[in-house]
């Protein structure tokens, strides 16, 4: 589910992603293009996260974003 949200809303989420992970450059965000595996790898590289930590961080941020912007009942 979070993968679909990430890919489907990437253009809208880019600004938030840059706030969440300030070390990501515009070039990084272009390359990631909403692809979860690319984001995991980039977070590992830039922040030294384990794959599991990067995945958890993405899941948490995407869930928060979805709740804030879609307010599903």
JOURZI-V672106 format. One record per residue. N is the residue number from 1. RES is the residue in three letters. NEAR is the number of other ideal C-beta (glycine too) atoms within 12 Angstrom. Layout:
n=N res=RES near=NEAR
n=N res=RES near=NEAR
This chain:
n=1 res=UNK near=13
n=2 res=UNK near=26
n=3 res=UNK near=21
n=4 res=UNK near=13
n=5 res=UNK near=26
n=6 res=UNK near=32
n=7 res=UNK near=22
n=8 res=UNK near=19
n=9 res=UNK near=23
n=10 res=UNK near=26
n=11 res=UNK near=16
n=12 res=UNK near=19
n=13 res=UNK near=33
n=14 res=UNK near=24
n=15 res=UNK near=18
n=16 res=UNK near=24
n=17 res=UNK near=35
n=18 res=UNK near=19
n=19 res=UNK near=15
n=20 res=UNK near=24
n=21 res=UNK near=28
n=22 res=UNK near=15
n=23 res=UNK near=18
n=24 res=UNK near=27
n=25 res=UNK near=17
n=26 res=UNK near=12
n=27 res=UNK near=12
n=28 res=UNK near=24
n=29 res=UNK near=28
n=30 res=UNK near=18
n=31 res=UNK near=18
n=32 res=UNK near=31
n=33 res=UNK near=20
n=34 res=UNK near=26
n=35 res=UNK near=19
n=36 res=UNK near=30
n=37 res=UNK near=20
n=38 res=UNK near=25
n=39 res=UNK near=38
n=40 res=UNK near=28
n=41 res=UNK near=22
n=42 res=UNK near=30
n=43 res=UNK near=32
n=44 res=UNK near=22
n=45 res=UNK near=20
n=46 res=UNK near=23
n=47 res=UNK near=22
n=48 res=UNK near=12
n=49 res=UNK near=21
n=50 res=UNK near=14
n=51 res=UNK near=20
n=52 res=UNK near=13
n=53 res=UNK near=16
n=54 res=UNK near=27
n=55 res=UNK near=23
n=56 res=UNK near=17
n=57 res=UNK near=27
n=58 res=UNK near=38
n=59 res=UNK near=23
n=60 res=UNK near=16
n=61 res=UNK near=28
n=62 res=UNK near=33
n=63 res=UNK near=19
n=64 res=UNK near=19
n=65 res=UNK near=27
n=66 res=UNK near=24
n=67 res=UNK near=15
n=68 res=UNK near=16
n=69 res=UNK near=17
n=70 res=UNK near=16
n=71 res=UNK near=8
n=72 res=UNK near=10
n=73 res=UNK near=4
